[in-house]
Amino acid sequence: MKKNYKTFIHESAEDLDFIIFSAGKIGHQIKMNPKDLVSVVEGKFAFLIK
């Protein structure tokens, strides 16, 4: 990322085997374990729905 924004992922994703998200380039996606993603982006799992 160009800027260091805080990254939050809904806590329900923590129990999934993998998630797929945009790689930032048209036609490219990344498949990754959510716990690994949180580690890489220094993010947090959080409850995000009111």
C-alpha positions as CSV (number, residue, x, y, z in Angstrom):
1,M,0.0,0.0,0.0
2,K,1.1,3.5,-0.7
3,K,-0.2,4.8,2.6
4,N,-0.2,3.1,6.0
5,Y,-3.9,2.9,6.7
6,K,-5.2,0.7,9.5
7,T,-6.7,-2.5,8.2
8,F,-9.6,-4.3,9.8
9,I,-11.1,-7.6,8.7
10,H,-14.5,-8.8,10.0
11,E,-14.0,-11.3,12.8
12,S,-16.1,-13.9,11.0
13,A,-13.3,-14.3,8.4
14,E,-10.9,-15.6,11.2
15,D,-12.5,-19.1,11.0
16,L,-12.3,-19.4,7.2
17,D,-9.6,-21.5,5.5
18,F,-9.0,-18.8,2.9
19,I,-10.3,-15.6,1.5
20,I,-9.9,-14.2,-2.0
21,F,-9.3,-10.4,-2.5
22,S,-8.1,-8.1,-5.2
23,A,-4.4,-7.9,-5.9
24,G,-4.7,-4.3,-7.0
25,K,-4.3,-5.1,-10.7
26,I,-7.1,-5.9,-13.1
27,G,-7.6,-9.6,-13.4
28,H,-5.5,-10.6,-10.5
29,Q,-6.7,-11.9,-7.1
30,I,-4.9,-13.3,-4.1
31,K,-6.1,-16.4,-2.1
32,M,-4.8,-16.4,1.4
33,N,-5.4,-17.6,4.9
34,P,-7.0,-14.7,6.8
35,K,-4.6,-15.0,9.8
36,D,-1.7,-14.8,7.4
37,L,-3.2,-11.7,5.8
38,V,-3.7,-10.0,9.2
39,S,0.0,-10.7,10.0
40,V,1.3,-9.4,6.6
41,V,-0.7,-6.1,6.7
42,E,-0.4,-5.7,10.5
43,G,-4.2,-5.6,10.7
44,K,-6.8,-6.6,13.2
45,F,-9.9,-8.8,13.3
46,A,-12.9,-6.7,14.6
47,F,-16.7,-6.8,14.7
48,L,-17.6,-4.3,12.0
49,I,-21.4,-4.4,11.7
50,K,-23.8,-2.3,13.8
